[in-house]
Amino acid sequence: MAEADPSPSVPPPPLETASSPITRGRLVLLFMVMLVTAAGNTAMQSVMPSIGTELGVADVWISLAYTWSALLWVVCAPMWAKRSDKRGRKAMMALGMVGFISSMALCGLALHLGLAGVLSALWTLVLFALCRSLYGLFGSAAPPAVQAYVASRTPRSERTQALALVASSFGLGTVLGPALAPLLLFPGTGLTGPFFAFALFAVGVLIALRLRLPDDEPQFAARGKTYDAPFGSGAARHVRDEDRDEDDIEDSGEMQAAEEADPPDLKWTDKRLMPWMVAGLLGGHAQAMILGISGFLVLDRLDLRATPEAGAGPVGIVLMVGAVATLLAQWGLIPTLRLGPRASTLWGMLLALVGVAIVAVAVDLHAIALGFAVASLGFGLYRPGFTAGASLAVTRPEQGQVSGKVASINGASYIYAPALGVWLYGHSDWLGFAVIMGFCIAVFVIGSRSLQSDEFLTRDRS
């Protein structure tokens, strides 16, 4: 046991506990980190079908250009999440933002050169895939760090609502991205304008993150009495330094606890986690496939292949309506109905199934948008349900590891699922949509039998 501090006149500050609230300023920063990356990615998705058509590239190759980045995301996300337990959440968020900025700027440059005729279509896609890989390699550091930051500061009974709020920042970004994309087609940049614009937006968020979010990296020697943290499995020491402000003390407390009592490695086969990972992988494939198909479907059913630049607007409308429905689920239904992880996941899959069926038979913009909105409402329930379920299935010291695995599962859904969906859609509309609906049904059937009950998961316990 460590010796008591010889200066009793200044009591040691309390270690942060699960009940310590996240201040509004910090929540805004976390919100903006997720929002700008989501907005940039969905803005890119709204213009890529038109860019591919302009380049004369088959749809499936546009989808495959994301594959390497998604594979890197799967590999790197758990690594960055585990590193955040040691280096701090802020450092990993900043690294993720740098990855996003560099990826968007370089992808925009590669596509701009291709559209200008400087590069062939083949080399344009090769360079785009390489530049996009920067997002999978480094951008994967930010989401698990944000999730772990929130999860480690909220009690179990409020975890689903808190993570839904974070997820809603991503949802709001998916509204803004397609909405802003047609406005960012500047004369000098054309269809690549959104890439450069969102890279600049992200630079502003990175600067605010570095300046306004306190460091949470353990930098000071631990002194004072030892005691068991309420969420830890071993002793954690008070940190005391008269030169540190209250925010720094609060943040480093969590990190000191992590340093003193590292949890064992969390296995993918852990029986607590496995049902949620299966639900996340299958449901993620369904969501990735419908997203991959949506832009090309709009161009085909509205007969816009001959005028690809005119397709950015309708594709953006469909994505934006879907994003609004996602926000309705995460800002409205989950907190109002107080849905637990299991209920959110299962009901979300049923709604997604209905929405995909509507999109399958839609022939005009209104019907496509309606079906996509219903599907997005379902996925908006499913995604935070799966995330919160995985978080609640394990202990608080394991939050960094589980957030990395959740991010890895999310990335795994985009390795080949969008390209598979586009390939199946290109061969047969009904075959593509049948596979998506099959994934939704599988999640509901398997989840009904294996996911833990909400009463068990959300019960507060040490």
C-alpha positions in Angstrom: 0.0 0.0 0.0 1.3 3.5 -0.9 2.4 5.8 1.9 0.1 8.7 2.9 0.9 12.1 1.5 3.0 14.0 4.2 1.0 17.2 3.4 -2.4 16.7 4.9 -3.5 20.3 4.6 -4.7 19.8 1.0 -7.0 16.8 0.6 -6.5 14.7 -2.5 -9.1 15.2 -5.2 -11.7 12.4 -5.7 -11.2 9.9 -8.5 -13.8 10.2 -11.2 -16.6 7.6 -10.8 -19.3 6.2 -13.1 -21.6 8.9 -11.9 -19.3 11.8 -12.9 -21.2 13.7 -15.6 -19.7 14.7 -18.9 -19.7 18.5 -19.1 -21.6 20.2 -21.9 -18.5 21.6 -23.5 -16.9 18.2 -23.7 -20.0 16.6 -25.1 -20.1 19.2 -27.9 -16.5 18.4 -28.8 -17.3 14.6 -28.9 -20.4 15.4 -30.9 -18.4 17.4 -33.5 -15.8 14.7 -33.9 -18.4 12.2 -34.9 -20.5 14.7 -36.8 -17.8 16.0 -39.2 -16.6 12.5 -40.1 -20.1 11.3 -40.7 -21.0 14.3 -42.8 -17.8 14.0 -44.9 -18.3 10.3 -45.5 -22.0 10.6 -46.5 -21.2 13.6 -48.7 -18.7 11.4 -50.4 -21.2 8.6 -50.8 -23.7 11.0 -52.4 -21.3 12.1 -55.2 -19.3 8.9 -55.8 -22.0 7.2 -58.0 -21.9 10.3 -60.3 -18.1 10.4 -60.2 -18.0 6.8 -61.2 -20.4 7.3 -64.1 -18.4 10.4 -65.2 -15.2 8.3 -65.2 -16.9 5.5 -67.1 -16.2 2.9 -64.4 -18.5 0.0 -63.5 -20.5 0.5 -60.3 -19.0 -2.5 -58.6 -15.5 -1.1 -58.9 -16.6 2.1 -57.2 -17.8 0.0 -54.3 -14.7 -2.1 -54.2 -12.5 1.0 -53.9 -13.6 1.2 -50.3 -12.6 -2.4 -49.5 -9.0 -1.9 -48.5 -9.9 0.9 -46.1 -12.6 -1.2 -44.5 -10.2 -4.1 -44.0 -7.6 -1.8 -42.4 -10.4 -0.4 -40.1 -11.2 -4.0 -38.9 -7.6 -4.6 -38.1 -6.6 -1.2 -36.6 -9.7 -0.2 -34.6 -9.2 -2.7 -31.7 -5.5 -1.8 -31.6 -6.2 2.0 -31.3 -9.0 1.2 -28.8 -6.6 -0.7 -26.5 -4.0 2.0 -27.0 -6.5 4.6 -25.8 -6.6 2.9 -22.4 -2.9 3.8 -22.1 -2.4 7.0 -24.1 -5.8 8.6 -23.4 -9.0 9.1 -25.4 -8.1 12.6 -26.5 -4.9 11.4 -28.2 -6.7 8.8 -30.2 -9.5 11.2 -31.2 -6.9 13.6 -32.5 -5.2 10.8 -34.5 -8.5 9.8 -36.0 -9.2 13.3 -37.1 -5.8 13.6 -38.8 -6.5 10.4 -40.6 -9.8 11.7 -41.8 -8.4 15.1 -42.9 -5.6 13.6 -44.9 -7.8 10.9 -46.5 -10.5 13.3 -47.6 -8.0 15.9 -49.1 -5.9 13.3 -50.9 -9.0 11.4 -52.2 -10.4 14.6 -53.5 -7.2 15.4 -55.3 -6.9 12.0 -56.9 -10.5 12.1 -58.2 -10.1 15.7 -59.4 -7.1 14.7 -61.5 -9.1 11.8 -62.9 -12.1 13.9 -63.8 -9.7 16.4 -65.4 -8.2 13.7 -67.6 -4.8 13.9 -66.1 -5.1 10.3 -64.8 -6.8 7.3 -66.4 -9.8 5.8 -64.7 -7.8 2.8 -63.5 -5.1 4.9 -61.8 -7.7 7.3 -60.4 -9.4 4.4 -58.6 -6.1 2.9 -57.4 -5.0 6.2 -56.0 -8.4 6.8 -54.4 -8.3 3.4 -52.7 -4.8 4.1 -51.4 -5.7 7.5 -50.1 -9.0 6.2 -48.6 -6.9 3.6 -46.7 -5.6 6.4 -44.5 -9.1 6.7 -43.0 -9.2 3.0 -42.2 -5.6 3.0 -40.9 -5.8 6.2 -38.7 -9.4 7.4 -38.8 -10.4 4.2 -37.0 -8.8 5.6 -33.8 -11.5 8.2 -33.1 -14.9 6.4 -32.9 -13.8 3.7 -30.3 -12.1 6.5 -28.2 -15.3 8.5 -28.2 -17.4 5.5 -27.3 -15.1 4.5 -24.5 -15.0 8.0 -23.2 -18.8 8.1 -22.9 -19.2 4.5 -21.7 -16.7 4.9 -18.9 -18.5 8.0 -17.5 -22.2 6.8 -17.6 -24.0 4.3 -15.2 -25.3 1.1 -16.7 -29.0 2.2 -16.6 -28.2 5.3 -18.7 -25.7 3.7 -21.1 -28.0 3.0 -24.0 -29.4 6.6 -24.0 -25.9 8.1 -23.7 -24.4 6.0 -26.5 -27.6 6.7 -28.6 -26.8 10.4 -28.2 -23.3 9.9 -29.4 -24.6 7.8 -32.3 -27.0 10.6 -33.1 -24.1 12.9 -33.8 -23.1 10.5 -36.5 -26.8 10.5 -37.7 -26.9 14.3 -37.8 -23.7 14.2 -39.9 -25.4 11.9 -42.3 -28.2 14.5 -42.7 -25.8 17.4 -43.2 -23.4 15.6 -45.6 -25.9 14.9 -48.4 -27.7 18.2 -47.8 -24.5 20.2 -48.2 -22.8 18.1 -50.9 -24.7 19.7 -53.9 -23.9 23.2 -52.5 -20.2 22.4 -52.4 -19.8 21.6 -56.1 -17.7 24.7 -56.7 -16.7 25.8 -60.2 -13.0 24.9 -59.7 -13.6 21.6 -58.0 -16.8 20.2 -59.4 -17.9 16.9 -58.0 -14.8 16.7 -55.7 -15.7 19.9 -53.9 -17.2 18.2 -50.8 -13.9 16.3 -50.2 -11.9 19.5 -49.8 -14.7 21.3 -47.9 -15.1 18.7 -45.2 -11.3 18.3 -44.9 -11.3 22.0 -43.9 -14.2 21.6 -41.6 -12.4 18.7 -39.8 -9.3 20.9 -39.4 -11.4 23.3 -37.4 -12.7 20.5 -35.2 -9.2 19.1 -34.6 -8.0 22.5 -33.5 -10.9 22.8 -31.0 -10.3 19.3 -29.8 -6.7 20.0 -29.1 -7.4 23.3 -27.3 -10.6 22.6 -25.4 -10.6 18.9 -24.3 -8.3 18.3 -21.3 -5.5 15.8 -21.7 -6.4 12.4 -20.2 -3.0 10.8 -20.7 -1.5 9.7 -17.4 1.5 12.0 -17.0 1.9 12.5 -13.3 3.2 10.1 -10.6 0.5 8.6 -8.4 0.7 9.6 -4.8 -1.6 9.3 -1.8 -3.7 6.4 -0.3 -4.7 3.5 -2.3 -8.3 2.3 -2.6 -10.5 0.2 -4.8 -12.2 2.1 -7.6 -15.9 1.4 -7.7 -15.6 0.0 -11.2 -12.2 -1.6 -10.9 -10.9 -5.0 -9.9 -7.9 -3.8 -8.1 -6.3 -0.9 -6.2 -6.1 2.4 -7.9 -4.2 5.4 -6.4 -5.3 9.0 -6.0 -3.4 11.4 -8.2 -2.4 14.6 -6.6 -0.7 17.7 -8.0 -1.3 21.2 -6.9 -0.6 22.6 -10.3 -3.4 20.7 -12.1 -6.9 22.0 -12.7 -10.1 20.2 -11.8 -10.8 18.9 -15.3 -7.3 17.4 -15.7 -7.6 15.7 -12.3 -11.0 14.3 -13.3 -9.8 12.9 -16.6 -6.5 11.4 -15.4 -8.3 9.6 -12.6 -9.9 7.2 -15.0 -6.5 6.7 -16.8 -4.7 6.0 -13.5 -7.3 3.4 -12.6 -6.7 1.8 -16.0 -3.0 1.8 -15.4 -3.2 0.1 -12.0 -5.6 -2.6 -12.9 -5.5 -3.7 -16.5 -8.3 -6.1 -17.4 -7.4 -9.4 -19.2 -7.6 -9.4 -23.0 -11.2 -9.6 -24.1 -11.6 -12.5 -26.5 -13.9 -12.4 -29.6 -15.3 -15.8 -28.4 -16.2 -14.4 -25.0 -19.7 -15.9 -24.3 -20.9 -12.5 -22.9 -20.0 -10.7 -26.2 -20.4 -13.3 -28.9 -24.2 -12.9 -29.5 -23.8 -9.1 -29.9 -20.9 -9.5 -32.3 -23.0 -11.9 -34.4 -25.9 -9.4 -34.4 -23.6 -6.6 -35.3 -21.9 -8.4 -38.2 -25.1 -9.6 -39.8 -27.1 -6.4 -39.3 -24.1 -4.4 -40.4 -23.9 -6.3 -43.7 -27.6 -5.5 -44.3 -27.0 -1.8 -43.7 -23.8 -1.7 -45.8 -25.5 -3.4 -48.7 -28.5 -1.1 -48.9 -26.2 2.0 -48.6 -24.1 0.6 -51.4 -27.0 0.1 -53.7 -29.0 3.3 -52.9 -27.0 5.7 -55.0 -26.9 3.6 -58.1 -30.6 2.6 -57.7 -31.6 6.3 -57.7 -29.6 6.9 -60.9 -31.2 3.9 -62.6 -34.8 4.3 -61.6 -34.8 8.1 -62.2 -33.0 7.5 -65.6 -30.1 9.8 -64.7 -27.1 7.8 -66.0 -26.8 10.1 -69.0 -26.5 13.2 -66.7 -24.5 12.0 -63.7 -24.0 15.5 -62.2 -27.8 15.8 -61.9 -27.8 12.6 -59.8 -26.0 14.2 -56.8 -29.2 16.0 -55.7 -31.6 13.1 -55.8 -29.1 10.8 -54.2 -28.5 13.4 -51.5 -32.2 13.7 -50.8 -32.6 9.9 -50.3 -29.6 9.8 -48.0 -30.8 12.9 -46.1 -34.3 11.6 -45.6 -32.8 8.3 -44.3 -30.5 10.2 -41.9 -33.5 12.2 -40.5 -35.2 8.9 -39.8 -32.1 7.7 -38.0 -32.1 10.8 -35.8 -35.8 10.2 -35.1 -34.9 6.8 -33.8 -32.0 7.9 -31.7 -33.2 11.2 -30.4 -36.9 10.3 -30.2 -37.9 6.7 -30.0 -35.0 5.3 -27.9 -35.1 7.9 -25.0 -38.9 8.3 -25.1 -39.7 4.6 -25.1 -36.6 3.9 -23.0 -35.7 1.0 -25.2 -33.0 -1.3 -24.0 -30.3 -2.9 -26.2 -32.2 -6.1 -27.0 -35.5 -4.3 -27.8 -33.7 -1.7 -30.0 -31.8 -4.4 -31.9 -34.8 -6.6 -32.6 -37.4 -4.0 -33.4 -34.8 -2.2 -35.5 -34.3 -5.2 -37.6 -38.0 -5.7 -38.2 -38.4 -2.0 -39.3 -35.3 -2.4 -41.6 -36.9 -5.4 -43.2 -40.0 -3.5 -44.0 -38.1 -0.5 -45.4 -35.9 -2.7 -47.6 -39.0 -4.3 -49.1 -40.4 -0.9 -49.9 -37.2 0.2 -51.6 -37.2 -3.1 -53.6 -40.5 -2.2 -55.4 -40.1 1.6 -55.5 -40.0 3.3 -58.9 -39.9 7.0 -58.2 -38.0 9.3 -55.9 -40.9 9.6 -53.3 -41.2 5.9 -52.9 -37.5 5.3 -52.8 -37.1 8.0 -50.1 -40.0 6.5 -48.1 -38.6 3.0 -48.1 -35.1 4.2 -47.3 -36.5 6.3 -44.4 -38.2 3.3 -42.9 -35.1 1.1 -43.3 -33.0 3.9 -41.8 -35.4 4.2 -38.9 -34.8 0.5 -38.2 -31.1 0.7 -38.5 -31.2 3.8 -36.3 -32.7 1.6 -33.5 -30.5 -1.4 -34.2 -27.1 0.4 -34.3 -27.1 1.9 -30.8 -28.9 -1.2 -29.5 -26.0 -3.4 -30.7 -23.4 -0.9 -29.4 -24.9 -0.5 -26.0 -25.6 -4.2 -25.7 -21.9 -5.1 -26.3 -20.8 -2.3 -23.9 -23.2 -3.5 -21.1 -22.2 -7.2 -21.6 -18.7 -6.6 -20.2 -17.2 -4.8 -17.2 -16.3 -1.1 -17.0 -12.5 -1.7 -17.2 -13.1 -3.6 -20.5 -14.8 -0.7 -22.2 -11.8 0.3 -24.3 -11.4 -3.2 -25.6 -15.1 -3.7 -26.4 -15.3 -0.3 -28.2 -12.5 -1.4 -30.4 -14.3 -4.7 -31.2 -17.5 -2.8 -32.0 -15.7 -0.5 -34.3 -14.0 -3.5 -35.9 -17.3 -5.2 -36.5 -18.7 -2.0 -38.0 -15.8 -1.8 -40.4 -16.0 -5.5 -41.3 -19.4 -4.9 -42.7 -17.9 -2.6 -45.3 -15.1 -4.8 -46.6 -17.1 -6.5 -49.2 -20.8 -6.1 -48.4 -21.4 -2.8 -50.4 -19.6 -4.3 -53.5 -21.5 -7.6 -53.0 -24.8 -5.7 -52.9 -24.0 -3.7 -56.0 -22.9 -6.8 -57.9 -26.0 -8.7 -56.9 -28.2 -5.6 -57.8 -26.5 -5.4 -61.2 -27.4 -9.0 -61.9 -30.9 -9.0 -60.4 -32.8 -6.4 -58.4 -34.7 -9.1 -56.5 -31.6 -11.2 -55.7 -29.8 -8.2 -54.1 -32.7 -7.2 -51.9 -33.5 -10.8 -51.0 -30.0 -11.2 -49.5 -30.4 -7.9 -47.5 -33.7 -9.0 -46.2 -32.3 -12.4 -45.3 -29.6 -10.7 -43.1 -32.4 -8.8 -41.3 -34.4 -11.9 -40.6 -31.3 -13.8 -39.4 -30.5 -11.0 -36.8 -34.1 -11.1 -35.5 -34.2 -14.9 -35.3 -30.8 -15.4 -33.8 -31.1 -12.4 -31.5 -34.4 -13.5 -30.1 -32.8 -16.6 -28.9 -29.3 -15.4 -27.7 -29.3 -11.8 -26.7 -29.4 -11.1 -23.0 -32.6 -9.4 -21.6 -32.7 -5.7 -21.1 -33.6 -6.1 -17.4 -30.3 -8.0 -16.8 -28.1 -5.7 -19.0 -29.4 -2.3 -17.6 -29.4 -3.2 -14.0 -26.9 -1.0 -12.1 -24.2 -3.1 -10.4 -20.6 -2.7 -9.5 
